[in-house]
Amino acid sequence: MKTHCCETMTRQVNAVCKKHPNLFDCPDQIISYIPKFDEYGLIIHDGGSSTIKISFCPWCGIKLPPSKCDLWFDTLEALGFDDPFEQEIPQAFQSDKWYRE
């Protein structure tokens, strides 16, 4: 289990609801974390999977790491993947492994 900036953020990001397997369906889940982008967001509970990207922790106030979303796309494009959502991309790019190694 990855630790985050503070204990509360770690609890929120790693929370699992027994009633709602999809975190976007759980009214108690307020933070999303996308490991492959290293990106945090506030969940918009509108029936979809929308979030508002955040740059600071709502609990401890620490600056969160910048999103690696653009870098993810740029890196894949440099490897020859022009449509990573339609192409079979390397497994490392499905998690945070691609930028940690």
C-alpha positions in Angstrom: 0.0 0.0 0.0 1.4 3.4 -1.1 1.7 6.0 1.6 0.8 9.6 0.7 1.5 13.0 2.2 -0.3 12.4 5.4 -2.2 9.7 7.3 -5.6 11.1 6.3 -4.8 11.2 2.6 -3.4 7.7 2.8 -6.6 6.5 4.4 -8.8 8.3 1.9 -6.9 7.1 -1.2 -6.7 3.5 0.0 -10.3 3.2 1.3 -12.4 0.4 0.0 -16.1 0.4 0.3 -17.9 -3.0 0.7 -21.1 -1.6 -0.8 -19.6 0.2 -3.8 -16.8 -1.6 -5.6 -16.4 1.5 -7.9 -15.1 4.4 -5.8 -17.0 6.9 -8.0 -20.3 5.3 -6.8 -19.5 5.7 -3.1 -20.7 8.9 -1.5 -18.1 8.6 1.2 -15.2 8.5 -1.2 -14.0 12.1 -1.9 -10.5 11.6 -3.3 -9.3 9.7 -6.3 -5.7 8.9 -7.0 -4.5 7.7 -10.4 -1.1 6.0 -9.9 0.0 5.9 -13.5 -0.4 9.7 -13.6 0.6 10.3 -10.0 -2.5 12.5 -9.9 -5.0 13.4 -7.1 -8.5 14.7 -7.6 -11.7 15.5 -5.8 -14.5 13.2 -7.0 -17.5 14.9 -8.5 -20.5 12.7 -7.5 -22.6 13.2 -10.6 -23.0 9.6 -11.7 -19.8 9.6 -13.8 -16.1 9.4 -13.1 -15.2 13.1 -13.1 -12.7 14.7 -10.8 -11.2 18.1 -10.2 -7.4 17.8 -10.1 -5.9 19.2 -6.9 -2.4 20.4 -6.2 -2.5 20.6 -2.4 -3.6 18.1 0.2 -7.0 19.1 1.7 -5.9 17.9 5.2 -2.2 18.7 5.7 -1.8 21.4 3.0 1.4 20.0 1.5 2.0 20.5 -2.2 1.2 17.3 -4.1 3.5 16.1 -6.9 2.7 17.5 -10.3 0.5 15.2 -12.5 2.5 13.0 -14.9 -0.4 12.7 -17.3 1.2 14.8 -20.1 4.5 13.1 -19.5 2.7 9.7 -19.8 1.3 10.6 -23.2 4.5 12.2 -24.4 6.6 9.1 -23.3 4.2 6.7 -25.1 4.2 8.8 -28.2 8.0 8.8 -28.3 7.7 5.0 -28.1 5.4 5.0 -31.2 2.0 4.8 -29.4 -0.2 7.5 -30.9 -3.5 6.2 -29.4 -2.7 4.5 -26.1 -6.4 3.9 -25.2 -6.9 1.9 -28.3 -3.4 0.3 -28.6 -1.9 -2.4 -26.4 0.7 -0.5 -24.4 3.5 -2.0 -22.2 2.3 -3.3 -18.9 4.5 -0.8 -17.0 2.3 2.1 -18.3 -0.8 0.7 -16.6 0.7 1.6 -13.2 3.3 3.9 -11.7 6.0 1.5 -12.7 6.9 3.5 -15.8 8.1 6.5 -13.9 9.4 4.8 -10.8 12.0 2.6 -12.6 
